Amino acid sequence: MNNAKTTPLYPLHLELKAKMINFYDWLMPLYYESIINEHVWTRNNVSIFDVSHMGRILIKGSSSIDFLNYITR
């Protein structure tokens, strides 16, 4: 795990004591308590998945901030 990349949520994953793994050179959480508990939680509530390691895009132009605000509402 020495040269693996991290996402912006990496410090939070560590703070929450996630079981971290190397996933194609990215340090990603596998689970926090247990996979079963998280499955049940997601079925009954909601969960998020950190996708910031999946790609990068560059948005340029005079209306880029307005565009980003529009698509992320």
C-alpha positions in Angstrom: 0.0 0.0 0.0 3.1 2.3 -0.1 2.5 4.1 -3.4 -1.3 3.8 -3.5 -3.3 6.9 -4.2 -6.0 8.2 -1.9 -9.3 10.0 -2.4 -10.5 13.2 -0.7 -12.5 11.0 1.7 -9.5 8.9 2.8 -8.9 10.8 6.1 -12.6 10.3 7.0 -12.3 6.6 6.2 -9.4 6.3 8.6 -11.1 8.4 11.3 -14.1 6.0 11.1 -11.8 3.0 11.3 -12.6 1.5 7.9 -10.9 -1.7 6.8 -8.8 -0.2 4.0 -7.6 -2.3 0.9 -5.5 -1.5 -2.2 -8.0 -1.5 -5.1 -6.0 -1.1 -8.3 -3.6 1.3 -6.7 -6.2 3.2 -4.7 -6.6 2.9 -1.0 -10.3 2.3 -0.6 -12.5 1.2 2.4 -13.8 -2.4 2.2 -16.1 -2.1 5.2 -16.4 -0.3 8.6 -18.1 -2.8 11.0 -18.9 -5.7 8.7 -20.0 -6.3 5.2 -23.3 -7.8 6.4 -24.1 -4.9 8.7 -23.4 -2.4 5.9 -25.5 -4.4 3.4 -28.5 -4.4 5.9 -27.9 -0.6 6.6 -28.0 0.2 2.9 -31.1 -1.9 2.3 -32.9 -0.1 5.1 -31.5 3.4 4.8 -29.0 4.8 2.3 -25.2 4.6 1.8 -22.7 6.4 -0.3 -19.9 5.1 -2.5 -16.8 7.2 -3.0 -16.4 7.5 -6.8 -13.7 10.1 -6.8 -11.1 7.5 -7.8 -13.0 6.5 -11.0 -12.0 9.4 -13.3 -11.3 13.0 -13.7 -12.9 15.6 -15.9 -11.9 19.1 -16.7 -14.7 21.6 -17.1 -13.7 25.0 -18.6 -15.4 28.1 -19.8 -17.1 31.2 -18.5 -20.2 29.3 -17.3 -18.4 26.3 -15.8 -19.4 27.2 -12.2 -23.0 27.7 -13.2 -22.9 24.4 -15.1 -21.4 22.5 -12.1 -24.0 24.0 -9.8 -26.8 22.9 -12.2 -25.7 19.3 -12.6 -25.0 18.8 -8.9 -28.3 20.0 -7.4 
